[in-house]
Amino acid sequence: MLDLIHQALDRDFSVSELARHAGLSDSYFHHLFRGEMGVSPAKYARDLKLREAARLIKTTAFPVKDIVSAVGVTDRSHFNRKFKQIYGSSPSLYRACKQQPHRRIARASTAPTA
């Protein structure tokens, strides 16, 4: 089921769909998934979408709106809130910080010269 979720990241699978693919009842599938993964199938998929979006934001020049769409997010404002909650900044600021080389500020010496 993890392969199915990963391969179709732009889709939102219902627990019923995933359970049907696994040949299990909805409740038993949900119970097994949560037991193995530590989160519900829906939370796993949401977190995966956020991680993939962060990777694409950091490593590509694609517009954020295209990345959000590519990972199957339909509510951009909710995505932005969750992204900021997890990564500490908006997607655009995250990109700017990750693509800028870290610079050290050189301070001029204040010691008198001889």
Contacts in CASP RR format, 6 or more apart in sequence:
PFRMAT RR
TARGET T0000
AUTHOR 0000-0000-0000
METHOD contacts of the structure
MODEL  1
MLDLIHQALDRDFSVSELARHAGLSDSYFHHLFRGEMGVSPAKYARDLKL
REAARLIKTTAFPVKDIVSAVGVTDRSHFNRKFKQIYGSSPSLYRACKQQ
PHRRIARASTAPTA
1 18 0 8 1.000
1 21 0 8 1.000
1 22 0 8 1.000
1 29 0 8 1.000
1 33 0 8 1.000
1 41 0 8 1.000
4 13 0 8 1.000
4 18 0 8 1.000
4 21 0 8 1.000
5 13 0 8 1.000
5 18 0 8 1.000
5 41 0 8 1.000
5 44 0 8 1.000
5 45 0 8 1.000
5 48 0 8 1.000
6 48 0 8 1.000
9 48 0 8 1.000
9 49 0 8 1.000
9 52 0 8 1.000
9 71 0 8 1.000
9 72 0 8 1.000
10 69 0 8 1.000
10 70 0 8 1.000
10 71 0 8 1.000
10 72 0 8 1.000
11 72 0 8 1.000
12 45 0 8 1.000
12 72 0 8 1.000
13 41 0 8 1.000
13 45 0 8 1.000
15 26 0 8 1.000
15 29 0 8 1.000
15 30 0 8 1.000
15 41 0 8 1.000
15 42 0 8 1.000
16 26 0 8 1.000
18 29 0 8 1.000
18 33 0 8 1.000
18 41 0 8 1.000
19 25 0 8 1.000
19 26 0 8 1.000
19 28 0 8 1.000
19 29 0 8 1.000
19 30 0 8 1.000
22 29 0 8 1.000
23 29 0 8 1.000
24 32 0 8 1.000
29 41 0 8 1.000
30 40 0 8 1.000
30 41 0 8 1.000
33 40 0 8 1.000
33 41 0 8 1.000
33 44 0 8 1.000
34 40 0 8 1.000
34 41 0 8 1.000
37 44 0 8 1.000
39 47 0 8 1.000
46 82 0 8 1.000
49 71 0 8 1.000
49 72 0 8 1.000
49 73 0 8 1.000
50 79 0 8 1.000
50 82 0 8 1.000
50 83 0 8 1.000
50 86 0 8 1.000
52 71 0 8 1.000
53 67 0 8 1.000
53 68 0 8 1.000
53 71 0 8 1.000
53 73 0 8 1.000
53 79 0 8 1.000
53 83 0 8 1.000
53 91 0 8 1.000
54 83 0 8 1.000
54 87 0 8 1.000
54 91 0 8 1.000
54 94 0 8 1.000
56 62 0 8 1.000
56 67 0 8 1.000
56 70 0 8 1.000
56 71 0 8 1.000
57 64 0 8 1.000
57 67 0 8 1.000
57 91 0 8 1.000
57 94 0 8 1.000
57 95 0 8 1.000
57 98 0 8 1.000
58 94 0 8 1.000
58 95 0 8 1.000
58 98 0 8 1.000
58 99 0 8 1.000
60 67 0 8 1.000
62 70 0 8 1.000
64 91 0 8 1.000
64 92 0 8 1.000
64 95 0 8 1.000
65 76 0 8 1.000
67 91 0 8 1.000
68 76 0 8 1.000
68 79 0 8 1.000
68 91 0 8 1.000
73 79 0 8 1.000
79 91 0 8 1.000
80 90 0 8 1.000
80 91 0 8 1.000
83 90 0 8 1.000
83 91 0 8 1.000
83 94 0 8 1.000
84 90 0 8 1.000
87 94 0 8 1.000
88 94 0 8 1.000
89 97 0 8 1.000
END
